[in-house]
Amino acid sequence: MSLRSRLAAVERRLAPLRETPVVIVIRGGLHANDPAFATAGGQRWERAPDESFAVFKMRALAEATAAGESFLIVAGC
């Protein structure tokens, strides 16, 4: 069984149990700033220059939830 099919199986098991998407925050690389964008499915959200990380994450989470997404990935410099 491939890694992709295993991940798909885990996603199917987790999705019905959650009302909101699982949030995955990726930090690292060669920058010291908080992540600047988020993706869920085919959607992408950019963090405004004056927007705090907490507000950005909540905004992206609310929009991903409304779109019925299972996972939200917050990352980027």
N, C-alpha and C positions, 0 to 999 in steps of 0.2 A: 504494500500500500504506500503510495507516494505521500510526501509531506503535504502537498496541496490538498489531497483528498482527506487526509487526517484533519487538517485545519478546517476544511469545509464541514466535516462531521462535528467537530467541537463547536463551530459557529452555530450549527443547527440545534445542538443540545442547549447552548447558552441562550440563544435568542428568545425562546418562549418564556424563560425565567425572569427576564429583565424588562422593566418598563422604559428604562433609558439605556442608551448605548454604553458599552464598556469604553472607558476613556483610557487611551494609551498615550502617555506623554514621553516623548523622546528628547532627551537632553544630551549634549555632548558636542564633540567636534572642537573646532578651534575658535569658539566664541563664548563669551561669558553672559550673553543676554538670554532672556526667556524666549521660548519658541515664538515664531512670528506667523505661522499659518497652521491651519487644521484641514483635514480631509475626512470625508465619510462617503463611501460609495463613489459616485462621480462628482461630488460637490467639493468645493474648496473655499475656505474663508481666510481672509487676510486680516491680520491684527493692525488696527489703526495706530499711528505713531504715538498718540496721546492716551491710548487705551491700556489699562493695567492688564497684566496677565490673567488675573482672576476673573475680571469682567469679560475678557476675550474668550476664555475657556467656557464660561457659563453661556455666553451668547452662541458660540459654536455648538455647544451641547444642546441648547434649546432648539436650534434649527435642525440639528441632526435627529433629535427626538421627533420633531414634527414631521420630518421626512421619512420616519420609520427605519432609520439606519440602525444596525446592530453594534457597530464599532465607530469610534471617533479617534483619529490619530492627530495629536498636536505635536508639531515638530518644526524644524527649520530655524535658521538664524536670520 
